[in-house]
Amino acid sequence: MQQPTSRSAAVRRALTPLVLALLAGVPLRADTLMTTDGRIIDGPPMERGEEGVTIHFEHGDVFVPEAMVHELFIDADLEALPKKERRKLEKELADRRAEIEEAQAHSTWGSRYHAKTKNFEWEYTLPEHMAEGLKVRFEAYYAYFAKLWRLKRNRREKPMLVNFYRDSKQYQRVAGAPPGALAYFKFVGRYDLNACYDRLDPVETEMVLYHELSHYVQKLIDEKFNMPHWPGEGVAEYYGGSLYDPETRKLRVGLIQDGRLAEVKSDISLDKYLSIREIVTKPAYTDYTWGWALVHFFKSDKKMSKAFDRYLLGLAREKGVHRVLGAFGLKTVEGEESLRFLLECLGLEESDLPELEKRFYAYIENDLKFESSHAKEKAATAAQRVGKRLRALRLFKEAEEAGGLSAMGCYNYARLLRYEDKGKAKQYLKRAIELDPLVATFYFDLGRLFEDDDEEESARLIGLAKELDPDVESWVIDIEFEGNEEDE
């Protein structure tokens, strides 16, 4: 996720090569590092080289690549520098320290930031340089649907509150969010959205936010109506596949959700096809996968897209649609009536469903293509999250063969491999550390794998993990699997 350029970052780019060369290799004292994703390391001595920063912890050195460095306050001896360069550097260091101190001052929920934009209220502990980019994205997303669906927010009510937490620990402690859920939308009482930033996958963070924002804008179609599971989740996944381009200031929608596509393709490879009737009439987890694919199919054709938009809005608005009273005292539409109205909007009869399904399956096969090498990794993580161990192992292996794993992919794969190949699990945890060297959990779990064969190395790694995060042990979650059945 691209962020606005900070003032101190602009100053740093203006520094002469001489100043940067003089800084390289200088021993540092009482230093503070802020990474591009908002993490702050304060206290251990650091050295800046041409390729990054080395942090000297008590239990070992950690190298942070330059690409991860947002701000670095260097408490170095500046007297050796020429006067002009020293003044420039002193100004840069003052800017860096001010930004880091500002972020630290608002890092707890009790000291959080409060802000307002045109259509949202905000409370957050993210550093400002990250929050500003998110505010722009939320407003662009809202504006897109206000125009597309002719939405009008009830001005008598307060705007939706966005609670944004700087990390998953704070998110789970304060918001009571379950592990693995990056965001959730609450529509009972005052609308609010709770979320945390996944620094290992900013694109996924952005798409998850758009999924939850979709539930909010769907709610604004008619606030007394509760969208059925289908098409609610299918639409949320379709528009969750969006990204904001800060250069053009436009939102790109309907992008491929690689993880969802991988799950659908996996079902097809096992000859498990879902019918359109099943998707539309039976609420299930598959609304996130097959439901997403069906929305993508409808939106791929101009005529069907217009018909689908009529269907989606008409569920809540059109006369002639039979609605029933559902949960929370809100009206909704049940499965068979939803299918009837969908066919009406498409200008089809039920006898046309087999032919429509042939076109749908052909669309999945021929038109939906993966956009990244991490598609199978995302599908593997989803399988792991619901306890499908063998499916997850297979998909992680396929993801590795398709182009490699991310830091979190390596970590999750290692957690599965420890049951059958501890040596291989160690290799993947070491690779995770290479890709992101500041995640305490990576070191902690690697240390646990060394407990039986190298107690000294185990103690060092666990000690290093606790230096990075004193509470790391409280946040290590072991997923237990019920046997090895392949739930395919």
C-alpha positions in Angstrom: 0.0 0.0 0.0 1.6 3.2 -1.1 1.8 6.0 1.5 2.3 9.7 1.2 5.9 10.8 1.3 6.8 12.2 4.7 8.6 15.5 5.2 11.7 13.8 6.7 11.8 11.3 3.9 12.0 14.2 1.5 14.9 15.7 3.5 16.7 12.4 3.5 16.6 12.2 -0.3 18.1 15.6 -0.4 21.2 14.6 1.6 24.4 14.5 -0.3 26.2 11.2 -1.1 29.0 12.5 1.1 26.8 12.7 4.2 25.3 9.2 3.6 28.8 7.8 3.1 30.0 9.3 6.3 27.0 7.8 8.1 27.6 4.3 6.8 29.3 2.1 9.4 29.2 4.7 12.2 28.5 3.0 15.6 25.2 4.4 17.0 24.0 5.0 20.5 20.4 5.1 21.9 18.9 4.8 18.5 15.3 4.5 17.3 14.1 2.8 14.1 10.6 3.2 12.5 9.9 0.8 9.7 7.8 1.5 6.6 4.9 -0.4 8.2 4.9 1.5 11.4 6.9 -0.7 13.8 9.2 1.0 16.2 12.5 -0.4 17.7 13.9 1.8 20.4 17.0 1.4 22.6 19.4 -1.2 21.2 22.5 0.3 19.4 22.3 0.3 15.6 24.6 0.7 12.7 23.6 2.0 9.3 25.3 0.6 6.2 24.7 1.0 2.5 22.1 -1.8 2.4 20.3 -1.4 5.7 20.5 -1.2 9.4 22.0 -3.7 11.8 20.4 -3.8 15.3 22.6 -5.1 18.1 20.3 -6.9 20.5 21.6 -8.7 23.6 20.8 -12.1 22.1 22.1 -11.4 18.6 22.2 -9.0 15.7 19.3 -8.4 13.4 19.7 -6.9 9.9 16.9 -4.7 8.6 17.0 -4.1 4.8 17.0 -0.5 3.6 13.6 -1.1 1.9 12.0 -1.6 5.4 13.5 1.6 6.9 11.1 4.6 7.1 12.8 6.7 9.8 16.1 6.2 11.7 17.1 8.5 14.5 20.9 8.4 14.7 22.5 9.5 18.0 25.9 9.7 16.4 28.9 12.0 16.8 28.3 14.7 14.2 31.3 16.9 15.0 33.5 15.2 12.4 31.2 16.3 9.6 31.6 19.5 7.6 29.4 22.3 9.1 27.0 22.5 6.2 26.4 18.8 6.0 26.1 18.6 9.8 23.3 21.2 9.9 21.4 19.3 7.2 21.8 16.1 9.1 20.9 17.6 12.4 17.6 18.9 10.9 16.9 15.5 9.4 17.5 13.8 12.7 15.3 16.3 14.5 12.5 15.6 12.0 12.9 11.8 12.4 12.9 12.0 16.2 9.8 14.2 16.2 7.8 11.8 13.9 8.8 8.8 15.9 8.0 10.5 19.2 4.6 11.5 17.8 3.9 7.9 16.8 5.0 6.6 20.2 2.8 9.2 22.0 -0.3 7.8 20.2 0.6 4.1 20.2 -1.7 2.9 23.0 -5.5 2.9 22.6 -5.9 5.3 25.5 -3.7 7.9 23.7 -5.1 7.1 20.2 -5.6 9.7 17.5 -9.1 11.1 16.7 -9.9 12.5 13.3 -12.8 13.2 10.9 -13.0 12.9 7.1 -16.0 13.7 4.9 -17.9 10.4 5.5 -16.1 8.7 8.4 -14.9 9.3 11.9 -11.6 7.8 12.9 -9.8 6.5 16.0 -6.4 4.9 15.5 -3.0 4.1 16.8 -1.3 3.8 13.4 1.4 6.3 12.6 0.0 9.3 10.8 1.9 8.6 7.5 0.0 5.3 7.3 -3.4 6.6 8.5 -3.5 9.4 5.9 -3.2 6.9 3.0 -6.1 4.8 4.5 -8.4 7.8 4.9 -7.9 8.7 1.2 -8.8 5.1 0.2 -11.9 5.0 2.4 -13.3 8.2 1.0 -12.6 7.1 -2.6 -14.4 3.7 -2.0 -17.4 5.5 -0.5 -17.6 8.0 -3.4 -17.5 5.1 -5.9 -20.6 3.4 -4.5 -22.4 6.6 -3.7 -22.4 7.3 -7.4 -22.9 3.7 -8.6 -25.8 2.8 -6.3 -27.1 6.4 -5.6 -26.4 6.0 -1.9 -27.3 8.6 0.7 -26.0 8.3 4.2 -28.5 9.3 6.9 -27.1 12.7 7.9 -29.1 12.6 11.2 -26.9 9.7 12.3 -23.2 9.9 13.1 -20.9 8.7 10.3 -19.4 5.3 10.6 -16.6 5.0 13.1 -13.4 3.4 12.0 -11.3 1.9 14.8 -7.8 1.1 13.4 -5.3 -0.7 15.6 -1.6 -0.7 14.9 -1.2 -4.4 15.3 -3.1 -7.7 15.9 -2.3 -7.8 19.6 -3.9 -4.5 20.3 -6.8 -5.3 17.9 -7.5 -8.6 19.8 -7.1 -7.1 23.2 -9.2 -3.9 22.7 -11.7 -5.0 20.0 -12.0 -8.6 21.1 -11.3 -9.8 17.5 -10.7 -13.5 16.9 -7.2 -14.5 15.6 -6.9 -14.4 11.8 -9.6 -11.8 11.2 -8.1 -8.5 10.0 -11.4 -6.5 10.1 -15.0 -6.8 11.0 -18.1 -4.5 10.4 -20.7 -4.0 13.2 -24.1 -3.0 11.9 -26.0 -3.2 15.2 -26.2 0.2 17.0 -23.8 2.7 15.6 -22.0 1.4 12.5 -18.4 0.8 13.2 -15.5 -1.0 11.5 -12.6 -2.5 13.5 -9.4 -3.4 11.8 -5.7 -3.9 12.2 -2.9 -3.4 9.7 -1.1 -6.6 8.4 2.4 -5.3 7.8 3.4 -8.6 6.1 0.7 -8.2 3.4 -0.5 -4.5 2.8 -2.4 -5.5 -0.4 -4.4 -8.1 1.5 -5.0 -5.6 4.2 -6.4 -3.1 1.7 -8.7 -5.8 0.1 -10.0 -7.0 3.4 -10.9 -3.4 4.3 -12.8 -3.1 1.0 -14.6 -6.3 1.8 -15.9 -4.9 5.1 -16.6 -1.5 3.6 -18.7 -3.3 1.0 -21.0 -4.6 3.9 -21.3 -1.0 5.0 -22.3 0.4 1.6 -24.6 -2.6 1.0 -26.3 -1.6 4.3 -26.9 1.9 3.0 -29.0 0.5 0.1 -31.7 0.3 2.7 -30.9 0.4 6.4 -34.0 -1.6 7.3 -32.9 -4.5 5.1 -30.3 -7.2 5.8 -28.7 -8.5 2.6 -28.9 -12.3 2.4 -25.6 -14.2 2.8 -25.6 -14.6 -1.0 -25.2 -12.2 -2.6 -23.9 -10.2 0.3 -20.6 -12.1 0.7 -20.1 -12.7 -3.0 -20.4 -9.0 -3.7 -18.2 -8.1 -0.7 -15.5 -10.4 -2.2 -15.9 -9.0 -5.7 -15.5 -5.4 -4.6 -13.0 -6.5 -2.0 -10.9 -7.2 -5.1 -10.2 -3.5 -5.5 -7.1 -1.3 -5.2 -6.7 2.4 -5.1 -4.1 4.0 -7.4 -2.7 7.2 -5.6 -1.3 8.4 -8.9 -4.6 8.5 -10.8 -6.7 8.8 -7.7 -9.0 6.1 -9.0 -10.3 2.8 -7.6 -9.8 -0.3 -9.7 -12.5 -2.8 -8.9 -13.2 -6.5 -9.8 -9.6 -7.6 -9.6 -8.9 -11.3 -9.3 -9.1 -12.6 -5.7 -6.3 -15.2 -6.1 -7.0 -17.1 -2.9 -10.7 -17.5 -3.7 -9.9 -18.5 -7.3 -7.5 -21.1 -6.0 -10.2 -22.6 -3.7 -12.7 -22.8 -6.6 -10.1 -24.3 -9.0 -9.2 -26.9 -6.3 -12.9 -27.9 -6.0 -13.1 -28.3 -9.7 -10.0 -30.4 -9.9 -11.8 -32.8 -7.5 -14.9 -32.6 -9.7 -16.8 -30.7 -7.0 -18.9 -28.2 -9.0 -21.5 -26.0 -7.2 -24.7 -25.3 -9.1 -26.1 -21.8 -9.4 -29.1 -23.0 -7.4 -26.9 -24.2 -4.6 -24.9 -20.9 -4.5 -28.0 -18.7 -4.5 -30.3 -20.6 -2.2 -28.0 -22.2 0.5 -26.0 -19.9 2.8 -22.5 -21.4 3.2 -18.8 -20.7 3.3 -18.8 -21.2 -0.5 -20.5 -17.8 -0.9 -17.0 -16.4 -0.4 -15.5 -18.6 -3.1 -18.1 -19.8 -5.6 -20.3 -16.9 -4.8 -17.4 -14.5 -5.6 -16.9 -16.3 -8.9 -20.6 -16.1 -9.8 -20.6 -12.3 -9.2 -17.5 -12.0 -11.3 -19.2 -13.9 -14.1 -22.3 -11.7 -14.0 -20.2 -8.5 -13.9 -18.0 -9.6 -16.9 -20.9 -9.1 -19.4 -22.4 -5.6 -19.9 -26.0 -6.9 -20.1 -25.7 -9.4 -17.2 -23.9 -6.7 -15.1 -26.8 -4.3 -15.5 -29.3 -7.1 -14.7 -27.3 -8.2 -11.6 -27.2 -4.6 -10.3 -30.9 -4.4 -10.6 -31.1 -7.7 -8.7 -28.8 -6.6 -5.9 -30.5 -3.3 -5.4 -34.0 -4.7 -6.0 -33.8 -7.2 -3.3 -34.1 -4.3 -0.9 -36.0 -1.8 -3.0 -38.2 -3.3 -5.7 -41.9 -3.9 -5.3 -42.9 -7.5 -6.0 -40.0 -9.1 -4.1 -41.3 -11.1 -1.1 -39.4 -10.2 2.0 -39.6 -11.8 5.4 -38.6 -10.6 8.9 -35.2 -11.9 9.8 -32.5 -11.4 12.5 -32.3 -8.1 14.4 -35.8 -7.2 13.3 -34.6 -6.5 9.7 -36.3 -7.6 6.5 -34.5 -10.0 4.2 -35.1 -12.4 1.2 -35.0 -16.2 1.5 -33.2 -18.5 -0.9 -35.9 -19.6 -3.4 -37.3 -16.1 -3.7 -33.8 -14.8 -4.3 -33.3 -17.3 -7.1 -36.7 -16.4 -8.6 -35.9 -12.7 -8.6 -32.4 -13.3 -10.0 -33.8 -15.2 -13.0 -36.4 -12.5 -13.5 -33.7 -9.8 -13.7 -31.6 -11.9 -16.1 -34.7 -12.5 -18.3 -34.4 -16.3 -17.8 -36.5 -19.2 -16.8 -35.5 -22.0 -14.4 -35.1 -24.3 -17.5 -32.3 -22.0 -18.7 -30.2 -22.7 -15.6 -28.2 -25.7 -17.1 -27.1 -23.6 -20.1 -26.2 -20.6 -17.8 -24.1 -23.0 -15.6 -22.2 -24.2 -18.6 -21.3 -20.6 -19.5 -20.4 -20.0 -15.8 -18.1 -23.0 -15.6 -16.4 -22.1 -18.9 -15.9 -18.6 -17.6 -14.0 -19.9 -14.5 -11.9 -22.2 -16.7 -11.1 -19.8 -19.5 -11.4 -16.2 -18.2 -10.4 -16.2 -14.5 -6.6 -16.2 -14.3 -4.3 -16.0 -11.4 -2.6 -12.6 -11.0 0.2 -13.5 -8.5 2.3 -16.4 -7.3 0.7 -16.2 -3.9 -2.8 -17.4 -4.9 -2.2 -21.0 -3.7 -0.5 -19.7 -0.5 -3.6 -17.7 0.3 -5.8 -20.8 -0.3 -3.4 -22.9 1.8 -3.7 -20.4 4.7 -7.5 -20.5 4.4 -7.4 -24.3 4.6 -5.0 -24.2 7.6 -7.2 -21.7 9.4 -10.2 -24.1 9.4 -8.1 -27.2 10.3 -7.7 -28.8 6.9 -4.1 -29.9 7.4 -3.5 -32.1 4.5 -5.1 -29.8 2.0 -3.1 -26.9 3.5 0.2 -29.0 3.1 -0.6 -29.8 -0.5 -1.4 -26.2 -1.4 1.7 -24.8 0.4 3.8 -27.2 -1.6 2.1 -26.2 -4.8 2.6 -22.5 -3.9 6.3 -23.0 -3.3 6.7 -24.7 -6.7 4.7 -21.9 -8.3 7.0 -19.1 -7.3 7.9 -19.2 -3.6 6.2 -18.1 -0.3 6.0 -14.9 1.5 7.4 -14.5 5.0 4.0 -15.4 6.6 3.6 -18.2 4.1 6.9 -19.7 5.2 5.9 -19.3 8.8 2.5 -21.0 8.4 4.0 -23.8 6.3 6.6 -24.4 9.0 3.9 -24.7 11.6 2.4 -27.6 9.6 5.7 -29.2 8.8 6.9 -29.4 12.4 4.5 -32.4 12.9 6.4 -34.5 10.3 9.7 -32.8 9.4 11.3 -30.6 12.1 14.4 -30.0 10.0 12.4 -28.7 7.1 10.2 -26.6 9.4 13.4 -24.9 10.7 14.5 -24.1 7.2 11.2 -22.3 6.4 11.3 -20.4 9.7 14.8 -19.2 8.9 13.6 -18.1 5.5 10.7 -16.2 7.1 13.2 -14.4 9.3 15.2 -13.4 6.2 12.1 -12.0 4.6 11.0 -10.1 7.7 13.6 -10.0 10.4 11.5 -8.1 13.0 8.7 -10.6 13.7 9.2 -11.9 17.3 7.0 -15.0 16.7 9.3 -16.3 14.0 12.3 -16.4 16.4 10.2 -17.8 19.2 8.9 -20.7 17.2 12.3 -21.4 15.7 13.7 -21.5 19.3 11.1 -24.0 20.3 12.1 -26.3 17.5 15.7 -26.3 18.8 14.7 -27.2 22.4 15.4 -30.9 22.0 18.8 -30.7 20.2 20.4 -27.4 21.0 19.3 -25.8 24.3 21.8 -22.9 24.0 20.5 -21.8 20.6 16.9 -22.3 21.7 17.5 -20.0 24.7 19.2 -17.4 22.4 16.3 -17.4 19.9 13.6 -17.2 22.5 15.5 -14.4 24.3 15.8 -12.5 21.0 12.1 -12.9 20.4 11.3 -11.5 23.9 13.6 -8.5 23.2 11.6 -7.8 20.1 8.3 -8.4 21.9 8.2 -9.1 25.7 4.6 -10.5 25.3 5.5 -12.8 22.4 4.8 -16.0 24.3 1.2 -14.9 25.0 0.5 -14.6 21.3 1.8 -17.9 20.0 -1.2 -20.0 19.0 -0.9 -23.7 18.2 -3.5 -25.0 15.8 -4.4 -28.6 16.6 -5.8 -30.9 13.9 -8.3 -33.6 14.3 -6.5 -36.5 12.5 -5.2 -36.4 9.0 -8.4 -36.7 7.0 -8.2 -34.9 3.6 -11.4 -32.8 3.8 -11.7 -32.2 0.0 
